[in-house]
Amino acid sequence: MKPIRFDDYAHRYDCVSMQREDGILQLTIHARNAPDEARLWSNAPHEELSFAFYDIARDRENRCVIITGAGDAFCAEMHPSVSGLSRFSEGNLTPATGPGLAESG
């Protein structure tokens, strides 16, 4: 696995934001553009988390990851428009380059 730097991946996601201090990375899941009444899980954060964890694992400066959610309501229930999860749910821990997420380094 080729190493990567925090600045190479920290700002490439829409549904995930990251901050790091002293090797402690805080990953926040956002439900942007979701209806106000429910922040249901969809393919977008699922796929972005797969890419984010792949990037995080390649960065040797990360010592631990804290995962949190943004906003006052968040639900891990799948959005009804999702008919199934992408290839990342099939155990692929080294995702191929996805739309808009060109692998760097």
C-alpha positions as CSV (number, residue, x, y, z in Angstrom):
1,M,0.0,0.0,0.0
2,K,1.5,3.3,-1.1
3,P,1.7,5.9,1.7
4,I,-0.4,9.1,1.4
5,R,-0.5,12.4,3.2
6,F,-3.5,14.0,5.1
7,D,-3.6,17.0,2.8
8,D,-3.9,14.6,-0.2
9,Y,-7.3,13.2,0.9
10,A,-8.8,15.2,3.8
11,H,-10.9,17.5,1.6
12,R,-11.9,15.2,-1.3
13,Y,-15.3,14.0,0.2
14,D,-18.8,15.4,0.3
15,C,-20.3,13.3,3.0
16,V,-17.2,13.0,5.2
17,S,-15.0,15.6,6.7
18,M,-11.8,15.1,8.6
19,Q,-9.6,17.0,11.1
20,R,-6.4,15.7,12.7
21,E,-4.3,16.8,15.6
22,D,-1.4,14.9,17.1
23,G,-2.2,11.8,15.1
24,I,-5.9,11.7,16.3
25,L,-8.1,11.9,13.2
26,Q,-11.8,12.9,13.7
27,L,-14.0,11.7,10.9
28,T,-17.5,13.3,10.8
29,I,-20.3,11.9,8.6
30,H,-22.5,14.6,7.1
31,A,-26.0,14.0,5.6
32,R,-25.8,16.8,3.1
33,N,-28.8,17.3,0.9
34,A,-30.9,14.9,3.0
35,P,-34.5,15.7,4.0
36,D,-34.7,17.6,7.3
37,E,-37.0,15.1,8.9
38,A,-34.5,12.2,8.6
39,R,-30.9,11.7,7.7
40,L,-31.1,8.2,6.3
41,W,-28.1,6.2,5.1
42,S,-27.5,6.1,1.4
43,N,-24.9,4.8,-1.0
44,A,-23.0,8.2,-1.0
45,P,-21.7,8.0,2.6
46,H,-21.2,4.3,2.4
47,E,-18.9,4.6,-0.6
48,E,-17.1,7.6,0.7
49,L,-16.4,5.9,4.0
50,S,-14.9,3.0,2.1
51,F,-12.6,5.4,0.2
52,A,-11.9,7.4,3.4
53,F,-10.8,4.4,5.4
54,Y,-8.6,3.2,2.6
55,D,-6.9,6.6,2.6
56,I,-6.7,6.8,6.4
57,A,-5.0,3.4,6.5
58,R,-2.4,4.6,4.0
59,D,-1.5,7.6,6.1
60,R,1.2,6.6,8.6
61,E,0.6,9.8,10.7
62,N,-2.8,8.5,11.8
63,R,-2.7,6.9,15.3
64,C,-6.5,6.5,15.9
65,V,-9.8,7.5,14.3
66,I,-12.8,9.0,16.1
67,I,-16.0,8.6,14.1
68,T,-18.9,11.0,14.7
69,G,-22.0,12.4,13.0
70,A,-22.9,16.0,12.2
71,G,-26.3,17.6,13.0
72,D,-28.9,16.9,15.6
73,A,-30.4,13.8,13.9
74,F,-28.8,11.0,12.1
75,C,-30.1,7.5,11.3
76,A,-28.2,4.4,10.1
77,E,-31.4,3.1,8.4
78,M,-31.0,2.7,4.7
79,H,-32.9,5.3,2.5
80,P,-35.8,3.6,0.6
81,S,-34.3,4.7,-2.7
82,V,-31.3,2.5,-2.2
83,S,-31.8,-0.9,-3.8
84,G,-28.5,-2.4,-2.7
85,L,-25.0,-1.4,-1.6
86,S,-22.1,-1.1,-4.0
87,R,-19.2,-3.4,-4.4
88,F,-17.7,-2.0,-1.2
89,S,-20.2,-4.0,0.9
90,E,-18.7,-7.2,-0.6
91,G,-15.5,-7.0,1.4
92,N,-13.3,-5.1,-1.0
93,L,-10.9,-3.3,1.3
94,T,-8.9,-1.8,-1.5
95,P,-11.5,0.1,-3.6
96,A,-10.9,0.9,-7.2
97,T,-11.1,4.6,-8.2
98,G,-14.6,5.8,-7.9
99,P,-16.4,8.7,-9.6
100,G,-14.6,11.9,-8.6
101,L,-12.3,10.2,-6.2
102,A,-9.1,9.8,-8.2
103,E,-6.5,7.9,-6.2
104,S,-3.6,10.1,-5.4
105,G,0.0,9.3,-4.5
